[in-house]
């Protein structure tokens, strides 16, 4: 999809550079039409990517609904630890990977 969009934009540049337009009004109409189609293509691409992401996420989530291993993992993580204790919060505030993920 990206390759097609890039190819289309390159072709538009070549076509626009080769055309000798005699009327400025015609030029403005063509430019407005090209801009509209480019924005429409980008919007369609964004909608397609969003739909694909939703479909992939849905397929992943619904792949095995009987699998409850995530509950066991969470129970093991919190067994014997209070996630809101001062020590746990201090460890989290010094976690370099966590701070990098936050962009700090």
Order of alpha helices (4+ residues) and beta strands (2+ residues): alpha-alpha-alpha-alpha-alpha
